[in-house]
Amino acid sequence: MIAEQDMDRTLAVLKIVWMALLGSLAVYLIAGRLAVPTLTPRLGEEAQGTLRTALYALAFVTLIGAGVVRRLILAAGGPASVPQKYSSAVIASLAMSESVGIYGLVLSLLGKNATDLYLLAGISAAALFYFRPRKDELLSLCQRGG
């Protein structure tokens, strides 16, 4: 059984990472909001549509992949302790979720379309909330032994 103090320390670190990623998502929104009105579109309509389709598809695959990666890390055997595996799983899924917001920033900067930024940042924020570190989840994993 893992000590309560070790679980609390692990969760504290993960919550700091989670808040930092939420903060960076807010920075993307602010940067996009300030930059988009001053930019001229860099891509033609056809290229912009192709890029938009590709990045939305990539966002979908990334979010599905975040859940799969999280489950694979948690199910993996090996010498890692439960808090170590949980930390790796949470950080990997949070980082993948964050990338969706970056896709929105890229689309908005290249295509001068703030809607893509808001939509993908919102999806990213929802995924960050879904994959957030939770004490009950870590406690359940510790009680099962991994």
Secondary structure as a PSIPRED ss2 file (coil, helix, strand):
# PSIPRED VFORMAT (PSIPRED V4.0)

   1 M C   1.000  0.000  0.000
   2 I C   1.000  0.000  0.000
   3 A C   1.000  0.000  0.000
   4 E H   0.000  1.000  0.000
   5 Q H   0.000  1.000  0.000
   6 D H   0.000  1.000  0.000
   7 M H   0.000  1.000  0.000
   8 D H   0.000  1.000  0.000
   9 R H   0.000  1.000  0.000
  10 T H   0.000  1.000  0.000
  11 L H   0.000  1.000  0.000
  12 A H   0.000  1.000  0.000
  13 V H   0.000  1.000  0.000
  14 L H   0.000  1.000  0.000
  15 K H   0.000  1.000  0.000
  16 I H   0.000  1.000  0.000
  17 V H   0.000  1.000  0.000
  18 W H   0.000  1.000  0.000
  19 M H   0.000  1.000  0.000
  20 A H   0.000  1.000  0.000
  21 L H   0.000  1.000  0.000
  22 L H   0.000  1.000  0.000
  23 G H   0.000  1.000  0.000
  24 S H   0.000  1.000  0.000
  25 L H   0.000  1.000  0.000
  26 A H   0.000  1.000  0.000
  27 V H   0.000  1.000  0.000
  28 Y H   0.000  1.000  0.000
  29 L H   0.000  1.000  0.000
  30 I H   0.000  1.000  0.000
  31 A H   0.000  1.000  0.000
  32 G H   0.000  1.000  0.000
  33 R H   0.000  1.000  0.000
  34 L H   0.000  1.000  0.000
  35 A H   0.000  1.000  0.000
  36 V H   0.000  1.000  0.000
  37 P H   0.000  1.000  0.000
  38 T H   0.000  1.000  0.000
  39 L C   1.000  0.000  0.000
  40 T C   1.000  0.000  0.000
  41 P C   1.000  0.000  0.000
  42 R C   1.000  0.000  0.000
  43 L C   1.000  0.000  0.000
  44 G C   1.000  0.000  0.000
  45 E H   0.000  1.000  0.000
  46 E H   0.000  1.000  0.000
  47 A H   0.000  1.000  0.000
  48 Q H   0.000  1.000  0.000
  49 G H   0.000  1.000  0.000
  50 T H   0.000  1.000  0.000
  51 L H   0.000  1.000  0.000
  52 R H   0.000  1.000  0.000
  53 T H   0.000  1.000  0.000
  54 A H   0.000  1.000  0.000
  55 L H   0.000  1.000  0.000
  56 Y H   0.000  1.000  0.000
  57 A H   0.000  1.000  0.000
  58 L H   0.000  1.000  0.000
  59 A H   0.000  1.000  0.000
  60 F H   0.000  1.000  0.000
  61 V H   0.000  1.000  0.000
  62 T H   0.000  1.000  0.000
  63 L H   0.000  1.000  0.000
  64 I H   0.000  1.000  0.000
  65 G H   0.000  1.000  0.000
  66 A H   0.000  1.000  0.000
  67 G H   0.000  1.000  0.000
  68 V H   0.000  1.000  0.000
  69 V H   0.000  1.000  0.000
  70 R H   0.000  1.000  0.000
  71 R H   0.000  1.000  0.000
  72 L H   0.000  1.000  0.000
  73 I H   0.000  1.000  0.000
  74 L H   0.000  1.000  0.000
  75 A H   0.000  1.000  0.000
  76 A C   1.000  0.000  0.000
  77 G C   1.000  0.000  0.000
  78 G C   1.000  0.000  0.000
  79 P C   1.000  0.000  0.000
  80 A C   1.000  0.000  0.000
  81 S C   1.000  0.000  0.000
  82 V H   0.000  1.000  0.000
  83 P H   0.000  1.000  0.000
  84 Q H   0.000  1.000  0.000
  85 K H   0.000  1.000  0.000
  86 Y H   0.000  1.000  0.000
  87 S H   0.000  1.000  0.000
  88 S H   0.000  1.000  0.000
  89 A H   0.000  1.000  0.000
  90 V H   0.000  1.000  0.000
  91 I H   0.000  1.000  0.000
  92 A H   0.000  1.000  0.000
  93 S H   0.000  1.000  0.000
  94 L H   0.000  1.000  0.000
  95 A H   0.000  1.000  0.000
  96 M H   0.000  1.000  0.000
  97 S H   0.000  1.000  0.000
  98 E H   0.000  1.000  0.000
  99 S H   0.000  1.000  0.000
 100 V H   0.000  1.000  0.000
 101 G H   0.000  1.000  0.000
 102 I H   0.000  1.000  0.000
 103 Y H   0.000  1.000  0.000
 104 G H   0.000  1.000  0.000
 105 L H   0.000  1.000  0.000
 106 V H   0.000  1.000  0.000
 107 L H   0.000  1.000  0.000
 108 S H   0.000  1.000  0.000
 109 L H   0.000  1.000  0.000
 110 L H   0.000  1.000  0.000
 111 G H   0.000  1.000  0.000
 112 K C   1.000  0.000  0.000
 113 N C   1.000  0.000  0.000
 114 A H   0.000  1.000  0.000
 115 T H   0.000  1.000  0.000
 116 D H   0.000  1.000  0.000
 117 L H   0.000  1.000  0.000
 118 Y H   0.000  1.000  0.000
 119 L H   0.000  1.000  0.000
 120 L H   0.000  1.000  0.000
 121 A H   0.000  1.000  0.000
 122 G H   0.000  1.000  0.000
 123 I H   0.000  1.000  0.000
 124 S H   0.000  1.000  0.000
 125 A H   0.000  1.000  0.000
 126 A H   0.000  1.000  0.000
 127 A H   0.000  1.000  0.000
 128 L H   0.000  1.000  0.000
 129 F H   0.000  1.000  0.000
 130 Y H   0.000  1.000  0.000
 131 F C   1.000  0.000  0.000
 132 R C   1.000  0.000  0.000
 133 P C   1.000  0.000  0.000
 134 R C   1.000  0.000  0.000
 135 K H   0.000  1.000  0.000
 136 D H   0.000  1.000  0.000
 137 E H   0.000  1.000  0.000
 138 L H   0.000  1.000  0.000
 139 L H   0.000  1.000  0.000
 140 S H   0.000  1.000  0.000
 141 L H   0.000  1.000  0.000
 142 C H   0.000  1.000  0.000
 143 Q H   0.000  1.000  0.000
 144 R H   0.000  1.000  0.000
 145 G C   1.000  0.000  0.000
 146 G C   1.000  0.000  0.000
